[in-house]
Amino acid sequence: MLTKFETKSARVKGLSFHPKRPWILTSLHNGVIQLWDYRMCTLIDKFDEHDGPVRGIDFHKQQPLFVSGGDDYKIKVWNYKLRRCLFTLLGHLDYIRTTFFHHEYPWILSASDDQTIRVWNWQSRTCVCVLTGHNHYVMCAQFHPSEDLVVSASLDQTVRVWDISGLRKKNLSPGAVESDVRGITGVDLFGTTDAVVKHVLEGHDRGVNWAAFHPTMPLIVSGADDRQVKIWRMNESKAWEVDTCRGHYNNVSCAVFHPRQELILSNSEDKSIRVWDMSKRTGVQTFRRDHDRFWVLAAHPNLNLFAAGHDGGMIVFKLERERPAYAVHGNMLHYVKDRFLRQLDFNSSKDVAVMQLRSGSKFPVFNMSYNPAENAVLLCTRASNLENSTYDLYTIPKDADSQNPDAPEGKRSSGLTAVWVARNRFAVLDRMHSLLIKNLKNEITKKIQVPNCDEIFYAGTGNLLLRDADSITLFDVQQKRTLASVKISKVKYVIWSADMSHVALLAKHAIVICNRKLDALCNIHENIRVKSGAWDESGVFIYTTSNHIKYAVTTGDHGIIRTLDLPIYVTRVKGNNVYCLDRECRPRVLTIDPTEFKFKLALINRKYDEVLHMVRNAKLVGQSIIAYLQKKGYPEVALHFVKDEKTRFSLALECGNIEIALEAAKALDDKNCWEKLGEVALLQGNHQIVEMCYQRTKNFDKLSFLYLITGNLEKLRKMMKIAEIRKDMSGHYQNALYLGDVSERVRILKNCGQKSLAYLTAATHGLDEEAESLKETFDPEKETIPDIDPNAKLLQPPAPIMPLDTNWPLLTVSKGFFEGSIASKGKGGALAADIDIDTVGTEGWGEDAELQLDEDGFVEAPEGLGEDTLGKGQEEGGGWDVEEDLELPPELDVPSGVAGGAEDGFFVPPTKGTSPTQIWCNNSQLPVDHILAGSFETAMRLLHDQVGVVQFGPYKQLFLQTYARGRTTYQALPCLPSMYSYPNRNWKDAGLKNGVPAVGLKLNDLIQRLQLCYQLSTVGKFEDAVEKFRSILLSVPLLVVDNKQEIAEAQQLITICREYIVGLCMEIERKKLPKETLDQQKRICEMAAYFTHSNLQPVHMILVLRTALNLFFKLKNFKTAATFARRLLELGPKPEVAQQTRKILSACEKNPTDACQLNYDMHNPFDICAASYRPIYRGKPVEKCPLSGACYSPEFKGQICRVTTVTEIGKDVIGLRISPLQFR
């Protein structure tokens, strides 16, 4: 007997298996009903409404119902989904012994100590029939599984068979039956035709406790207090006793037929369960308990499972193993079925019987070992007494007839296990647990003393795995020594990978995966039994439990692939197919989805191209994948799967992707999200997003402090006004303190009634008039004028030297495979505008974009692109003196005579080395390296010679910001000055003399800033956009790049900035022009037309063309307007814009003439003079800015460039130098 599940409880009097789910109901002597999951070994529910013992219990075959009957004379019908009793049936007058549902009709059959059997309709909740005839307690009554019969057992020593076909006929109209029952009185309550006794079986000498029908044959089994189990046969006319099974030595409590074999199971108060052979009428097996009497037996309707209830609980058991014996080699599967050895070819699916096995063993084959070299098999059989176990050695016939296979003579010997260890040798573990090596003649060639072991497994040629109580040992048979061992208790199966590099050790509830040397790679614990397993081609272990197919990767990751209705035994895994055997030994092929474990395997093996392919094409969903990626440190991959904004937000924060976190926060608009985003953005130094978060959460104190530390005094003044509007005196005063606004502080103190403090503030800070006016308000009799401290000092916050306009620079790390994939998806390049015209407002362009022109100014940007994010920067200062503003380290003179003859007794200091900053200047001709070294003068000279810079005022802030990043400071010891270190960008090979400084400004930083400029241009903030473009342009000479591609990108960046600055400045100038006269209107149209020849992003070119189109249409220059319309339509504008443009084009084509002659020839290529905003046609003399390349008429030579504001027009220079490659 194989025990599958066992419970401990009060005495179990009733049992019922669920027909489909792995559940069993137990009714207890203490009145409790328990619902157990015997596969998971867990208690699902308890039902406690009966008073006293519950003896009858039964599941309904289809509905979520069960019925119970107890010693409280009540029958209760329960719904286990609702977890409650639905109703109670009353009518019995004594203890109820059994209750059963009918397999087809809505009937319940109950047997009672009131000597009656009742049939109830559970739908109408009434008794439809009462069967009387027994003259003692009725101990059991059951429906026939297919016919209209009932069998009952009674303590009157009889078994009765009842015919209820009349009841079935009347059941067609439940109302009629009920009316008949209500109308009948007296003893014959159910009528003569409803149920009649068909057979009375007499033969037991004492009371009968149980009777049951055979599921398919006309047989009845009964058990009685006379300690006998009787088998009865019946036909239409009579019933008779067939045989008696004797062996119990106390009352037989219960007896049932085996559903699929010719066996009877019975249990007794003699504390035993016995199995009887129906054909031989003899006992086959006996299972005993020491202290518990058995009371009830139940057989599962579909599976080979039985349950027995006893004094201390119940057990669920099987009579024998159902695992088929099989062996796999290459594409061949050998397995045992119905006393035949069969061979299955996985490729062709050809399944043939290759030989017949010798009969004689009553036990099934336990396991198999196949030898492909000799085409031989070892079949091991385990007896209930292990010492009687045997094995058979067969050589498989080469030319087998599948229809009539041969039965070759096998060699049988005793032994627990036999395993091949070489092509002509196999090892046998004998009953004394010693190891015998035998040849193909089954002769012993060697006897080996091995460490204590109780099982052996194959481990490659010449090796075995030996199992003891708590470990597995790798043993070399030739050298007779132990090679390795691993701790795992009670291993049942061992499965090697195809290349023998990995092995899976399967225990009852655990799997340990090891390498060839038995080093444990991972441990997996399962709550339910592990059944089988096989290795996938990719090195993933696929295994089955009682109800799942699962996978395990050698790193320890495991999960569920699919669920199973019934256990299977995996033989091979290939691609999407799992080849297996079921418990009926039928080969099956199941389809699985390997995407999840292949995804994890690719991630572990860093095959990111496969991962990305799966992300884009496979349907990987569920929280488990997201949690896995998060746990393994791949939150950026998890972002691909997540649609839920809340999860996207947390993942984006985890991988530091502020942009996606901002999108999610906007969608969620939750205060907690904005607070978390603010914290992470603050850590990254992204003060623009921090500002937005503080604004969304209305955290005014933090917002004020942010403006203070970034030096944004203009917004700090706004915060002061907001605090005043909010009537927040504390915040109002604090902001005034930050700003150093004394008069405002005096006013606040005066308004809140603090006259003394207001007077002191005004008097101390020299506001004499205000102090005098406050002094007059004091009442000399009641109030004392405070004394002014003569030693008081002016408290003024320092003015910000470098207002922080941009975010803190971050290290430019190479994007991950996935982030790079996201970034490259759908974009034209790094310098392209990342703007969707449909989602961003274009109000700044709008007044000219419509025919109703209005030049009053620009509206504010939409939410998300407003002044907070795209705010205007501080005004730039004028010229400045390098010598006064910069403290350079003093040059140290080398002491004279140091190297010469020093006299004895005098200390001679060593020669002072070259400072790192001086080394930087010596090693580089790039301006930024000299700025980082603090050598501003040489940096200015380099900028003058290379790009013609003559006006250094606008460069002041950039110089100071760059210099601040040139060194790091740290406190070595307390009370000592700070020490400085100078980071090198070539730190790996810098040495002592070859270092060059690390540069904080990167090309990617400028490209990111370019996106902000595009957005400002889109929303019509032209002045702000020009300022930002110019800032990028001036920053380009302060870059250091490593390759020619980046040099080209930097030059392209300069070109983009020049085109936009010239175009936008011309647009600003155009908007300022009056338009009263025709000549003024013509000039406005000319400038709009010139703007259309700037090299802009398509989103901006659409807006420029719309403006020019409308202006020319109003001027009645229809021919030129039609040209603009066609260019506009080629760019693919929004549908409504395209529709309007087509209308204008249609109107223009009806009259293709120009009313006014303009200084504009669209067919003759030209450049725009950046000073006069007039065309310089090809072939005319032109002067250019040495940095931006902006074109000018010759009369502007020698002036300051209008684009850069720092360079001299037409100056002869070396050219832009931003890479060491340009000096080679």
WOHU-V731941 format. One record per backbone hydrogen bond with DSSP energy under -0.5 kcal/mol. CO is the residue of the C=O (numbers start at 1). NH is the residue of the N-H. Records with the same first field share a line. If there is no record, write none. Layout:
BEGIN
CO = NH  NH
END
This chain:
BEGIN
1 = 3
2 = 318
5 = 316
7 = 314
11 = 13  29
14 = 27
16 = 25
21 = 23
22 = 38  39
23 = 18
24 = 36
25 = 16
26 = 34
27 = 13  14
28 = 31  54
31 = 50
32 = 28
33 = 47
34 = 26  36
35 = 44  45
36 = 24  38
37 = 41  42
42 = 37  44
45 = 35
47 = 33
50 = 52
53 = 55  71
56 = 69
58 = 67
63 = 65
64 = 80  81
65 = 60
66 = 78
67 = 58
68 = 76
69 = 55  56
70 = 73  96
73 = 91
74 = 70  76
75 = 89
76 = 68  78
77 = 86  87
78 = 66  80
79 = 83  84
84 = 79
87 = 77
88 = 90
89 = 75
95 = 97  113
98 = 111
100 = 109
105 = 107
106 = 122  123
107 = 102
108 = 120
109 = 100
110 = 118
111 = 97  98
112 = 115  138
115 = 133
116 = 112
117 = 131
118 = 110
119 = 128  129
120 = 108  122
121 = 125  126
126 = 121  128
129 = 119
130 = 132
131 = 117
134 = 133
137 = 139  155
140 = 153
142 = 151
147 = 149
148 = 164
149 = 144
150 = 162
151 = 142
152 = 160
153 = 139  140
154 = 157  208
157 = 203  204
158 = 154
159 = 201
160 = 152
161 = 198  199
162 = 150  164
163 = 196
164 = 168
165 = 169
166 = 170
167 = 171
169 = 172
170 = 173
173 = 176  177
174 = 178
175 = 179
176 = 180
177 = 181
178 = 182
179 = 183
180 = 184
181 = 184
187 = 189
188 = 191
191 = 195
194 = 167
196 = 163
199 = 161
200 = 202
201 = 159
207 = 225
210 = 223
212 = 221
217 = 219
218 = 234
219 = 214
220 = 232
221 = 212
222 = 230
223 = 209  210
224 = 227  252
227 = 247  248
228 = 224  230
229 = 245
230 = 222
231 = 242  243
232 = 220
233 = 240
238 = 235
240 = 233
243 = 231
244 = 246
245 = 229
251 = 253  269
254 = 267
256 = 265
261 = 263
262 = 278
263 = 258
264 = 276
265 = 256
266 = 274
267 = 253  254
268 = 271  294
271 = 289
272 = 268
273 = 287
274 = 266
275 = 284  285
276 = 264  278
277 = 281  282
282 = 277
285 = 275
287 = 273
291 = 293
293 = 311
296 = 309
298 = 307
303 = 305
305 = 300
306 = 317
307 = 298
308 = 315
309 = 295  296
310 = 12  313
312 = 9
313 = 310
314 = 7
315 = 308
316 = 4  5
317 = 306
318 = 2
324 = 326
325 = 336
327 = 334
329 = 332
331 = 346
332 = 329
333 = 344
334 = 327
335 = 342
337 = 340
339 = 357
340 = 337  342
341 = 354  355
342 = 335
343 = 352
344 = 333  346
345 = 349
349 = 351
350 = 345  352
352 = 343  354
355 = 341
364 = 382
367 = 380
369 = 378
370 = 372
371 = 375  376
375 = 396
376 = 371
377 = 394
378 = 369  380
379 = 392
380 = 366  367
381 = 383  390
384 = 386
385 = 388
386 = 389
389 = 415
390 = 381
391 = 413
392 = 379  394
393 = 411
394 = 377  396
398 = 400
400 = 402
406 = 356
410 = 412
411 = 393
413 = 391
417 = 429
419 = 427
421 = 462
422 = 425
424 = 440
425 = 421  422
426 = 438
427 = 419
428 = 430  436
429 = 416  417
430 = 433
434 = 430
435 = 448
436 = 428  438
437 = 445  446
438 = 426
439 = 442
443 = 439
446 = 437
448 = 435  450
455 = 467
457 = 465
460 = 459  463
462 = 477  478
463 = 459
464 = 466  475
465 = 457
466 = 473
467 = 454  455
468 = 490
469 = 490
470 = 488
471 = 468
472 = 486
473 = 466  475
474 = 483  484
475 = 464  477
476 = 480  481
481 = 476
484 = 474
486 = 472  488
493 = 506
495 = 504
497 = 500
501 = 516
502 = 497
503 = 505  514
504 = 495  506
505 = 507  512
506 = 492  493
508 = 530
509 = 526
510 = 507
511 = 524
512 = 505  514
513 = 521  522
514 = 503
515 = 518
518 = 520
519 = 515
522 = 513
524 = 511
529 = 546
532 = 544
534 = 542
536 = 539
540 = 536  542
541 = 543  552
542 = 534
543 = 550
544 = 531  532
547 = 564
548 = 545  550
549 = 561  562
550 = 543
551 = 559
552 = 541
553 = 556
557 = 553
559 = 551
562 = 549
568 = 570
569 = 581
572 = 579
574 = 577
576 = 592
577 = 574  579
578 = 590
579 = 571  572
580 = 588
581 = 569
582 = 585
585 = 587
586 = 582
588 = 580
590 = 578
592 = 594
594 = 598
595 = 599
596 = 600
597 = 601
598 = 602
599 = 603
600 = 604
601 = 605
602 = 607
603 = 606
606 = 608
607 = 610  611
608 = 612
609 = 613
610 = 614
611 = 615
612 = 616
613 = 617
614 = 618
618 = 620
619 = 621
622 = 626
623 = 627
624 = 628
625 = 629
626 = 630
627 = 631
628 = 632
629 = 634
630 = 633
634 = 637  638
635 = 639
637 = 640  641
638 = 641  642
644 = 648
645 = 649
646 = 650
647 = 651
648 = 652
649 = 653
650 = 654
651 = 655
652 = 657
653 = 656
656 = 658
657 = 661
658 = 662
659 = 663
660 = 664
661 = 665
662 = 666
663 = 667
664 = 668
665 = 669
670 = 674
671 = 675
672 = 676
673 = 677
674 = 678
675 = 679
676 = 680
677 = 681
678 = 682
679 = 683
680 = 684
681 = 686
682 = 685
685 = 687  808
686 = 690
687 = 691
688 = 692
689 = 693
690 = 694
691 = 695
692 = 696
693 = 697
694 = 699
695 = 698
698 = 700
699 = 703
700 = 704
701 = 705
702 = 706
703 = 707
704 = 708
705 = 709
706 = 710
707 = 712
708 = 711
710 = 804
711 = 713
712 = 716
713 = 717
714 = 718
715 = 719
716 = 720
717 = 721
718 = 722
719 = 723
720 = 724
721 = 725
722 = 726
723 = 728
724 = 727
727 = 729
728 = 732
729 = 733
730 = 734
731 = 735
732 = 736
733 = 737
734 = 738
735 = 739
736 = 740  741
740 = 742
741 = 745
742 = 746
743 = 747
744 = 748
745 = 749
746 = 750
747 = 751
748 = 752
749 = 754
750 = 753
753 = 755
754 = 758
755 = 759
756 = 760
757 = 761
758 = 762
759 = 763
760 = 764
761 = 765
762 = 767
763 = 766
766 = 768
767 = 771
768 = 772
769 = 773
770 = 774
771 = 775
772 = 776
773 = 777
774 = 777
775 = 778
778 = 780
779 = 782  783
784 = 786
788 = 790
789 = 792
794 = 796
803 = 805
811 = 813
816 = 820
817 = 821
818 = 822
819 = 823
820 = 824
821 = 825
822 = 825
824 = 827
829 = 832
833 = 835
835 = 837
836 = 839  840
842 = 845  846
843 = 847
845 = 848  849
846 = 850
847 = 854
851 = 853
862 = 865
866 = 870
867 = 871
880 = 882
881 = 885
882 = 886
886 = 888
891 = 893
893 = 895
895 = 898
900 = 902
903 = 906
907 = 909
915 = 919
916 = 920
917 = 921
918 = 922
919 = 923
920 = 924
926 = 929  930
927 = 931
928 = 932
929 = 933
930 = 935
931 = 934
934 = 936
935 = 939
936 = 940
937 = 941
938 = 942
939 = 943
940 = 944
941 = 945
942 = 946
943 = 947  949
944 = 948
945 = 1214
946 = 1215
948 = 1208
950 = 952
952 = 955
953 = 956
955 = 959
956 = 960
957 = 961
958 = 962
959 = 963
960 = 964
961 = 965
962 = 965
963 = 966
968 = 981
970 = 972  979
973 = 976
979 = 970
981 = 968  983
983 = 998
984 = 987
986 = 989  990
990 = 994
996 = 985  986
1002 = 1006
1003 = 1007
1004 = 1008
1005 = 1009
1006 = 1010
1007 = 1011
1008 = 1011  1012
1009 = 1013
1010 = 1014
1011 = 1015
1012 = 1016
1013 = 1017
1014 = 1018
1015 = 1019
1016 = 1021
1017 = 1020
1019 = 844
1020 = 1022
1021 = 1025
1022 = 1026
1023 = 1027
1024 = 1028
1025 = 1029
1026 = 1030
1027 = 1031
1028 = 1032
1029 = 1033
1030 = 1034
1031 = 1035
1032 = 1036
1033 = 1037
1035 = 1038
1036 = 1039
1043 = 1047
1044 = 1048
1045 = 1049
1046 = 1050
1047 = 1051
1048 = 1052
1049 = 1053
1050 = 1054
1051 = 1055
1052 = 1056
1053 = 1057
1054 = 1058
1055 = 1059
1056 = 1060
1057 = 1061
1058 = 1062
1059 = 1063
1060 = 1064
1061 = 1065
1062 = 1066
1063 = 1067
1064 = 1068
1065 = 1069
1066 = 1070
1067 = 1071
1068 = 1072
1069 = 1073
1070 = 1073
1077 = 1081
1078 = 1082
1079 = 1083
1080 = 1084
1081 = 1085
1082 = 1086
1083 = 1087
1084 = 1088
1085 = 1089
1086 = 1090
1087 = 1091
1088 = 1092
1089 = 1092
1090 = 1093
1091 = 1094
1094 = 1096
1097 = 1100  1101
1098 = 1102
1099 = 1103
1100 = 1104
1101 = 1105
1102 = 1106
1103 = 1107
1104 = 1108
1105 = 1109
1106 = 1110
1107 = 1111
1108 = 1112
1109 = 1113
1110 = 1114
1111 = 1115
1112 = 1117
1113 = 1116
1116 = 1118  1155
1117 = 1121
1118 = 1122
1119 = 1123
1120 = 1124
1121 = 1125
1122 = 1126
1123 = 1127
1124 = 1128
1125 = 1129
1126 = 1130
1127 = 1131
1128 = 1131
1129 = 1132
1134 = 1138
1135 = 1139
1136 = 1140
1137 = 1141
1138 = 1142
1139 = 1143
1140 = 1144
1141 = 1145
1142 = 1146
1143 = 1147
1144 = 1148
1145 = 1149
1146 = 1150
1147 = 1151
1148 = 1151
1149 = 1152
1151 = 1153
1153 = 1118  1119  1155
1156 = 1158
1158 = 1160
1160 = 1162
1161 = 1164
1163 = 1165
1165 = 1178
1167 = 1169  1176
1169 = 1173
1174 = 1169
1175 = 1177
1176 = 1167
1177 = 1180
1183 = 1192
1184 = 1210
1185 = 1189
1190 = 1185
1191 = 1170
1192 = 1183
1193 = 1196
1194 = 1197
1196 = 1199
1199 = 1209
1201 = 1205
1206 = 950  951
1207 = 1201
1208 = 1186  1211
1209 = 1198
1211 = 1213
1218 = 1041
1219 = 1222
1220 = 1223
1221 = 1224
END
